[in-house]
């Protein structure tokens, strides 16, 4: 017995609107969703209709004067007094109002009050057929019909953008005229009365269409103005960013060229007949480290600005990170005569481990750099994070250093800004640390706060949401790095790179650490090496357009390497995503020795 699968119930459609609801939606105008539209219409009503009572009075004078002469009916004089008194009252009222005084909050109410006042002239004009109707004279009846209906139709069209005003004036006049004609003996007046009703409906119908068109154009105007304002803000932001980037690259030009210049001089000074001095080697290494630091910092800034910085927010124990900070900076603080105090903590926060280590490392490094004497303190204390009072931890780095002037407290987070380093002395750092700290804090959902007083030190802090304790223990990058390059047994490493100088440099470095190293310029050469390698270091782009990632995957698939790490000098986000999808680690060139050590240690664990 077969059964047909039942389809999931679709969401119920709203019930169809009743004819009354459709009529109401068409004929009744509610306050506009955008109060600026109501404000614009209310102001325009005052400005555009101020002269209308005078012109209407002239038309009314022609009307009653003509009928007074033709019929001699004194009812025309009564109507004349009424219509001119009403027009004078409208004239005074409109001139007492100040359009600029209409605010957005009261715009809809003011507009409705202004439009409802058109009921008074409508009622006065509606009295004309009853005060001086030319009984029995079909020619005069036709004259009254065409004059009243024609004038009313024109006024309805003129008032179309103020829909309620058009209704308040037109409906009483047309209905009054139609009723008076129907009551007049004879078939022709009755027909004319029916025509007056149909003319009312037609006039209102086309006025309503015109009203909607006008209101929609006003709405579009405001929307276009908002879009233009948003575009202007975006252009201003782009201009500011362009100026900021120009300033950054101007400063980066200096910071990149200086170590390159020093390195070139040291290379030229090398003598193949004698070994280089230890001082020269140290200076060359410092120049390379300075270049790497500048490039890495600029890369991090670019990724943060572009919103492509990889972020993994997960539970993180602060105590392990604090222990790592103590290992990194204790000797530096001691060499300067400072006391580095890091309070133990049981805090667990939700953060990106790599970013938070970078943030706190930069803050501690800055604190040591700008503290001539005294103490640098790192601690975490529990707080309630707004909004909602979410449990959180405030991580603070305090120092007793020189402090920051009030006018510089926001500038210290700008790229390449250093309060007391106008000459760009590299020994004082690059001026990128706090900019990176601020950006990484934002990415993790926090904000770096600073409290400082000149001569009394500074406190930099960020608040991170509390997280449940992570299960299991995973070695951190810093722990792997502390193990050193020679911790554990040597490993077999395959270097896959199409650049011979790069291959030979990697052989020299890795062999010096005690590892067995094989070199290959392409996958074919890699296959010629016997045995299985513990780690393959492959460039992302090989010669002739060959993908190093694809080559590494193929070589690993045939059992040539147990672990793969990709190296590249390309910083595009797509490259990182491509490598991460393959499940490999990524190291940017120039490769840091610690990153290579971490990769080797991870291959042992694997």
Buried (B, 14 or more C-beta within 10 A) or exposed (E): EEEEEEEEEEEEEEEEEEEEEEEEEEEEBEEBEBBBBBBBBBBBBBEBBBEBBEEBBEBBBEBBEBBBEBBEBEBBEBBBEBBBEBBEBBBEBBEEBEBEEBEEEBBBEBBBEBBEBBBBBBBBBBBBBBBBBBEEEEEBBBBBBEBBBEBBBEBBBBBBBBBBBBBBBBBBBBBBBBBBBBEBEEEEBBEBBEBBBEBBEEBBEBBBEBBBEBBEEBBEEBEEEEEEEEEEEEEEEEEEEEEEBEBBEEBBEEBBEBBBEBBEEBEEEEEEEEEBEEEBEEBBEBBBBBBBBBBBBBEBBBBBBEEBBBEEBEBBBBBBBBBBBBEBBBEBBEEBEBBBEBEEBEBBBBBBBBBBBBBBBBBBBBBBBBBEEEBBBBBBEEBEBEEEEEEBBBBBBBBBBBBBEEEBBEEBBBBBBBBEBEEBEBEEBBBBBBBBBBBBBEBBBBEBBBBBEEEEBBBBBBBBBBBEEEEEEEEBBBBBBBBEBEEEEBBBBBBBBBEEEBBEBBBEBBEEBEBBBBBBBBBEEBEEBEEEBBBBBBBBBBEEEBBBBEBBBBBBEEEBBBBBBBBBEEBEBEBBEBBEEBEBBBBBBBBBBBBBBBBBBBBBEE
